[in-house]
Amino acid sequence: MQSLTTEEIIKATGGTLIGGDETVIKGISTNSREIKEGELFIPLVGDKFDGHEFIRAAFELGASAALTSKETELFIGKTIIRVKDTKKALGAIAAYYKEKNNVPTIAVTGSVGKTTTKDMVYSVISQKYNTLKTEANFNNDIGLPLTIFHLEKEHEAAVLEMGMNHFGEIDYLASIGKPDAAIITNIGESHIENLGSREGIFKAKMEITNRFGKDNTLIVNGDNDFLRTVKGEYKVVRYGLDSGNDVYAKDIVNKGLDGISFTAVVNGTEYAAELAVPGEHNVYNALAAICAGIEFKIPMEDILRGIKTFEPTAQRLAVEDYKGVTIINDCYNASPDSIKAALKVLAATDAKRRVAVLGDVLEMGEHAPSAHYGLAKYVKDAGVDVLVTAGENMKNLARGAKEQGVSEIHAFDKTLEACNFVKDALKEGDAVLIKASHGMRFEEVYNAIKDN
């Protein structure tokens, strides 16, 4: 992070200096255990914790300043700034820092595929520019500001992932990240519990354009029933498999776990494209990255190199052979649509048995029973020989799979029970898919398989 002064922190937050003197802020942290010399500590408040309890510890480890929204003990030689809300102050400082260190920025959101799309866009744009990207799942009201603080003088572009599960969140994140362009990958059913309907999800995702004008660009999946209708004062670019899109793919060849090849058609010109990752759904992610590269004026040969060499975030359809078992580790997160896509990857394996270990998709609300039950057809179509489920919602899938004729089904209440079963059930020659919402902690299934 490039340094800020106490004066700038006060200006950004509207805070008041209540202790200490003017100082230089060398970094910002919300974790008192990881604080570094000269950093500003921002104590966040959650349902089960209060960072204000660790202000003393942060100072003892070298913090030079801290924010507070409560009555706080003063410390000799340490700067303390009073603000109304420490989390909002974190966002305000990030917005100030982004404006001060602004670079061309593209934001990525969507119900499914936003992390992989973000990684592909980064791989494309970094062919020409020194680019900052969102790491891991730092895509919310805490993670996005912390990502922005990593902007350095050498950065020439930024790719920011923006997630949400309530109205207003994308608007807030966009007010901090200030994207010049944005990608919406699709409108599915993720977080439908909080947003009520796909119409609600569409409205929430479109908040990313609230500050867009004629100089901004929105890149959307033109095959999606909601996104194909988008229009505004800003430029709209559509991609998909339909030839009516601005950029589209044809002649798709699925090479199983070895990847995908296709022809990308851009302004009537055809380009041979290759992906080293499995899953035909990744063609959509690649098309979005191609559109982003064009928007950033990157030569087509560099764009194609970027999508061919991109490296996905860990636990995103990561394929490995381990002691004769093919593991498809996709436990980073899940939605009904992403489970369908992952099952197609499992179906493309040349395995003696196809094993699917699936956990609950969370935040589905009243839609959960039907959404999980509806996955049964895709399990059957994927040729799954052994289905293992964990969670209450997945019992609906197990019931549907039985009706579909899947021969071996094991339904468990908890992730640990699924772990204990799977680690002993796999055989040499099996291919196993591991997928669930992040809250199901399905990395434990992966670890159990590897440990055994």
Secondary structure as GFF3:
##gff-version 3
##sequence-region A 1 452
A	DSSP	beta_strand	4	5	.	.	.	ID=ss1
A	DSSP	alpha_helix	6	13	.	.	.	ID=ss2
A	DSSP	beta_strand	16	19	.	.	.	ID=ss3
A	DSSP	beta_strand	24	25	.	.	.	ID=ss4
A	DSSP	beta_strand	27	29	.	.	.	ID=ss5
A	DSSP	three_ten_helix	32	34	.	.	.	ID=ss6
A	DSSP	beta_strand	39	41	.	.	.	ID=ss7
A	DSSP	three_ten_helix	51	54	.	.	.	ID=ss8
A	DSSP	alpha_helix	55	60	.	.	.	ID=ss9
A	DSSP	beta_strand	65	68	.	.	.	ID=ss10
A	DSSP	beta_strand	79	82	.	.	.	ID=ss11
A	DSSP	alpha_helix	86	100	.	.	.	ID=ss12
A	DSSP	beta_strand	105	109	.	.	.	ID=ss13
A	DSSP	alpha_helix	114	125	.	.	.	ID=ss14
A	DSSP	beta_strand	131	133	.	.	.	ID=ss15
A	DSSP	alpha_helix	143	148	.	.	.	ID=ss16
A	DSSP	beta_strand	157	161	.	.	.	ID=ss17
A	DSSP	alpha_helix	169	177	.	.	.	ID=ss18
A	DSSP	beta_strand	181	184	.	.	.	ID=ss19
A	DSSP	alpha_helix	192	195	.	.	.	ID=ss20
A	DSSP	alpha_helix	198	205	.	.	.	ID=ss21
A	DSSP	three_ten_helix	206	209	.	.	.	ID=ss22
A	DSSP	beta_strand	217	221	.	.	.	ID=ss23
A	DSSP	three_ten_helix	227	229	.	.	.	ID=ss24
A	DSSP	beta_strand	235	240	.	.	.	ID=ss25
A	DSSP	beta_strand	247	254	.	.	.	ID=ss26
A	DSSP	three_ten_helix	256	258	.	.	.	ID=ss27
A	DSSP	beta_strand	260	266	.	.	.	ID=ss28
A	DSSP	beta_strand	269	275	.	.	.	ID=ss29
A	DSSP	alpha_helix	282	295	.	.	.	ID=ss30
A	DSSP	alpha_helix	300	309	.	.	.	ID=ss31
A	DSSP	beta_strand	318	322	.	.	.	ID=ss32
A	DSSP	beta_strand	325	329	.	.	.	ID=ss33
A	DSSP	alpha_helix	336	347	.	.	.	ID=ss34
A	DSSP	beta_strand	353	359	.	.	.	ID=ss35
A	DSSP	three_ten_helix	365	367	.	.	.	ID=ss36
A	DSSP	alpha_helix	368	373	.	.	.	ID=ss37
A	DSSP	alpha_helix	376	381	.	.	.	ID=ss38
A	DSSP	beta_strand	386	390	.	.	.	ID=ss39
A	DSSP	alpha_helix	394	404	.	.	.	ID=ss40
A	DSSP	beta_strand	408	412	.	.	.	ID=ss41
A	DSSP	alpha_helix	415	425	.	.	.	ID=ss42
A	DSSP	beta_strand	430	435	.	.	.	ID=ss43
A	DSSP	three_ten_helix	438	440	.	.	.	ID=ss44
A	DSSP	alpha_helix	443	451	.	.	.	ID=ss45
###
